Amino acid sequence: PIRAGKQTIFQIYEQSFEHLNRNGKFYCVIQTKHGAKSTQRKLEEVFGNCEVVKKDKGYYILRSEKLE
C-alpha cells in the first residue's frame, strides 16, 4: 500500500488506532526511502508513542501501542 501515497497510508494508521482495543499493538515495516521517519512521526502523533523495534539495511520495524 505504500505506493498509494502518504495520505492514504496515514489514513490507515489513523483507522487502525480506532479499531484497536486498549493495549493493542500496531506494527509497521517500512523502508527508509519510503518514508520511515515521517511514518514514525505520524504514529507518534496518532498513538502518542512509536518504538523502533529494529532498523536494518534500510528497513524499519515500528511498533505503536494504544494506551487509552
N, C-alpha and C positions, 0 to 999 in steps of 0.2 A: 503493500500500500504506500510505501514511501514516495513513489513516483506520482501519486495522486496529488501531491502538493502539500505544503506545510499547513495550510488552512484546514485541509481535510484530516491530516494526521492529528493536529492539535484538537480538533473536534472529537476524534476517537479518544484521546486522553481525557477530555472533559466528560464524555459519556461513560467511560469506564469507571471514573470516580463515582458517578451517580449509581452505577449498578453493583458496586462492591459493597459487601457487608462491612461492618466495623472490624478493623484489624485485617481486612482483605488486602492482598498484595497485588501490585501490578508490576510486571516485568517487561522490559523492552530491550531488544538487541538492535543496535544501530551503528552504522559506520560513521566515523568522524566526518568524512566527506559528505555524508547525507544529513548532517546537522545534529550530531550528538550533543554539542554544547547548548544549542538552542532548545533541544528536547529536554535536556537536563533542567534548564531554566524554567521551561513550561511546566514540567512535572512538579518542580518546587512551588510554582505558583498555584497549580491546581490542588496538589496534595498537601502542600506545606512541608514536604520533605522529598529528597531524592538521593539515594545512595548509589555510588558507583561500585557495583559488585565486583566487576573485573574489567580491565582495559588491556587489550592485547591485539597487536597487529592491525591497528586502525579500527577495531570494533570495541564498542562499549556495551556492557550489560548493566542496565539501570533498574533499580527497584524503588518503588514508592509504596507507602502503606497508608490506607485510610484510617486515620486515628480517631475520627469523631464518631 
